[in-house]
């Protein structure tokens, strides 16, 4: 019996030391890529709140979810294929809003990027910043840290972005932590290259 318990202890100890190697190993508020959205909200909620935010395509929809039970994020945005009856999650964004406090956003971004880099070990990480493409005034900016999990990736599967939006732009300053399946990441990469 002692040998059996020792083996179980060793197995569970090793599991806690393993590093994440798949996008589904990460979660936001207990939700992961590959999960069914139906495990978290009803089909009625999905149908009432889904949106197609990508002009000229008819593949993906999104749903924004706000729950008092969320402990870290103010809201979550879930991406799924329009015709998938299981509503399998292909993309997941966690948002924390930083109204008039963008420096705290940058600090949180660095903290999360560091934590993720520790989990991923040797994965490629890139940082960049620029003007928000949706703000026609050119006054809104972003600061982004991206992780590429597969060699064939054309787009990042993980991004941590602070959006510093101008007063003329209709959106609040926020931190966005995103996890995308490689197929969805490729879709976004190709969509925004247009």
N, C-alpha and C positions, 0 to 999 in steps of 0.2 A: 504493500500500500504506500509506503514511504517513497519508493522509486516512482510509482505512478504520480504521486503528488509533486515530486521533484520535476518530472518531465512536464507536467501541466504548467508548473510555475515557469519553467524555462521557455516553453512555447509562448505563454502569455507575455513574458518579459521581452522576448524577441519581437513580438508583434508591435509592442509600443516603441521599439527602436527603428522600425522600418520607415523609410521615407515614402512620401506620396509619389506615385509614378503614373497616375492616370487622373484625368480631369474629374472623374466621378468620385475620387477620394476627397475632394474639397466640398464644403457645403456652406450655405448661407442660411442662417436660421433653421438648420436641420434639413434643408432642401438641397438636393444634388442633381447634377446633369444625369439624365437617363431615368430619373424618377418620373412617375406619372403625376401630372398636375392634379389629377383627380384625388390623389392622396391628401391634398391640402385644401382644396376648395371644390365646390360642387360644379357639375356641368352647367347648371343654370347660371352660376356666377361667371363662369368662363364665357358662355355665349352672350351674356349681357355686357361684359366688360372688355371683350377682345377688340383689338385694333390692328389694322394693317398700316404700319408706319413707313413702309418702303414703297415709294411711288414706282409704278411700272412693273411690279412683280406680284405674283399671286401664290406665293409659297408659304410664307411665315406670317404668324400673328403674334401679338404680345398681349399680356394681361398685367396690369399693375395691381399689387396686393398691399394693403395696409392692415396690420393687425395689432391690437394692443399687446398681444403676447410676444411680439418681436422684442428681443432683448438688446440687440446691437444696432440694427438698421431701422430707419424710419419707414422705409417701404422697399418692396422687392418687385422687380419686373421679370416676368418669365416669358421666354420665347419658345414657340412650338410650331410644328408644321401644321398648316391649315387643315389638311385632310387626314391627319392622324387621330383616329378615334380614341386612342389611349392617352392623347395629349402628353407624349413623352417630352420631357424638358430638354431642349437643345441649347438654350442660352439662359443665363441667370445673372441678374444685376442686383446688387444690394446698394441702396442709397442712404447716405447720411447727409443731412442738410446743414450747411454752415452759413447762416444768414449773417452777413457783415463780419465774418470771422474766418477769412480764407487761410490765415496762418495756421490755425488749428487743423484745417483740412490738410495742408502740406505736411504737418507733423504726423498726422494719422496715416497719411499715404506712405511716408517713409517707414513707419512702424509695421504696417501690413506688408509692404514689399519685402522688408527684412525677414519677417516671419515666413512668408511664402518662399523666399530664396533659401531659407534653412531647410524647408521641407523638400525642395526640388533638387538640391545639391548642384548638379552640373548643367541644368537647363539654361538656355540662352535668355538673358535679360537685357532689354533695351530701355532707355529713357529718352523722352523727347518732350517738346512743348511747342505751342503754336497758337494760332488764332482759331477760335471755334468756328467750324465751317458753316454752322447754322445761323450765325449772327452777321447780318448784312452790313452792320456798322463797322465791323472789324475790331470792336473794342473788347469783346469777350475772348478769354484765353483758356487754354488747358495745359495741364502738366500730367504726363502719362508715364507709367512704368509698365512694360509689357513682358510677358513670358511666353516662349514658344516651346511646346512640349514634344512636338514630333518634327522630324527632319523635313517632312514633306509639307509642313504648314506654310501657307502663304500669308496667314494672319495669325495673330496671337490668340492663344486659348485662355490666357489670364491677363487682365488689364486692371490697373488701379489708377484712376484718373481724378484729379481735382479740376472742377470747372469753376473759373472765376468769371462770372457773367456780368455784363454791363447793366446799368439801370435801364437802358433802352431795350434790352433783351428780356423776354417775358419769363425766363427761368431763374430759379434761385441758385446761389452758389452751392455746390455739393461735391461730395466724394462718391465715386461710383466704383464698386468692386465687381468685376465681371468675370464669369466663367463661361466658356463656349466650347461646345463639341468641335472637333476639327472640321467637320462638314459645315457647321454653321459659321465658324470662323472664316473658312474659305468663301462662303457666300458673302459675308460682310466685306471681306477684302475686295472681292470682285465688284460688289455693288457700289462701294465708295470710290472705286477707281474710275468710274464713268465720268 
